[in-house]
Amino acid sequence: ICLQNSDFTDGTLIIDTPGKYKLCEDIEFDPNPPNSQVSPAEAYEPDFSVYDKNNYGLGFFAAIAIGAQDVEIYLNCHTIKQSKGHALMQRFFAVIELASSPFIPNVGPAQFVGENSPSFVGASNVLIQGPGTIGLSSHHGVHGNENSNITIQQ
């Protein structure tokens, strides 16, 4: 599956099924940016009809969230990064999150997995393959919990 900036226009790309993904251009994660009608404080908010309110209640925590097993990400000589504007507003962020949420249940600054939320899924059997660059992030390049068999190689 070819990943382009248009796959990130509305927010985090959620990978919840096995597959092979490759960057087909440089990606700058800048969902719902401020404009003349939306202030920076109101911008970057997830659409809770699309994104789970518990998982994304503190904003977009990742460009890519992998909550599956057997996933391959090929950087394909491209860069994936957080935009400078989003980095200033979203201080907790991973370019690639190796789980369906950034914290395991009952841990962290918010309840990321709730009664009506999908269950926490840590990624396993994941390959992140270069050459390429995992660029600017306000917090983590790659982050995960309860993972197994994760390979990152150039």
N, C-alpha and C positions, 0 to 999 in steps of 0.2 A: 504494500500500500504506500503510495507516494504522498508524503506530508508536505503541505504548502502553508503559507501564511493564512490563507483563507480557512484552514482547518482550526485556527486559533482565534478567529475574529470575535467570537462570542465568549471565549474563555478556555479553560483547561480541556485538553484532549484526553478523554477517559478511555483507556484501553482495558477492556474487561473480557476479551477473548484472545486466545492464542493467535499469533500471526507474525509476519515480517513487515516491518515498517522502515522506510528510508526517507531522509530529508531530501527533497528535490530542489530546495532553494534555501538560502539563509533565512532563519526564522527569528523574528523579534516579537516576543510575547507582549502584546499591548492591547488587551481586550477592553472594549467599551471605554476608550480614552476620553478625557475631557474635551469639550468643544464650547462653542459660544452659548449653547443652551444647557450644558451639563458641567457643573463645577468639579474641580479635582476631588473634593470631599464626596461627591455623589457618584463620580465616575468609578470605573473598575468594579462595580458591584455585580455579583452574579445574578442571573435571572433564576429565581427560585422555583420557577415552573419547569426549569431544565435541570438545575443543579440542586442536590439535596441540601436543605437548610442547615442540618447539623454538620455535614462534611464541609460545607462552604460558607458557614456562618461568619467566619472571620476573613472571608475573601478568597480569591483564587490563590491557593497555596502552592500551585505547581503549573508549569506549562503542560507537562505530560504526567498523568497519574496512571500507573500500571497496577491494576488489581486483578492480575491473571498469572497463569503460568505459561511457559513456552512462548516467550515474546522476544523478538530480535529487533533492535533499533540500529540502523546503519546511518551514521552521520554523513557518509557519502561526500566527504570533503567540504561540508557546510558547517555553519555555526547556528546554534540555537541558544537564545539568550532572552533575558528579561529586559524590557525597555527601561531607560533611565527614569521616565515618569512613573511607570508602575513600580519600580524599585523604591522610589521615594515614598509612595503611598502604601505599599504592601511590603512590610519589613520582614515578614515570615514567609519564605518562598523557597522552593527547590525547582530547578529547571526540570529535573526528572524525579518524581516521587515513586518509589518502589512499593507502593501500597495504595489502597483505596482512600486512605486518609492519612494525615501526617502523624497521628498518635494512635496508639492502641486504645481500646475502650477503657473508660474511667481514668484516663491519664491526660494531662495537658491543660491548657488554659480554657478549654470549652469541652462540652460533651459532643465529640465528633460523630459518634455512632449512637443513635437514639432508637426509640421504639419503632418508628416508622421509617428508619433509615436502612439502607443496605448494610449487611454485616461487614466488619473489617476483613479485608483480604490482603495479606502480604504477598508480594510477587515472588515467584520462584522460577528457576530455569530461565533467567533473563541474560541476554547478551547485548551489550552496548558496544558497538564496533566503530572505530575510527577508520581512516583518518577523518578528522573533523574537530570541532571545538564545542565544548559546553561552556558558554560564555557567562556574561554578567548575571549575577543573582544577588539579591539582598541578604541571602542566608546560606543556602546550600546549592552546590552543583547537582549532586545526586544524594538522595536521602531515602532511608527505608527502615522499617521495623518488621520483625518476624519474617525475614527473607532467608532463602536458601538457594545455593547454586547461581550466584550473581557473578558475571564476568564482564569486566570493562577492559577493553584492550584497544591499542592504537592499531 
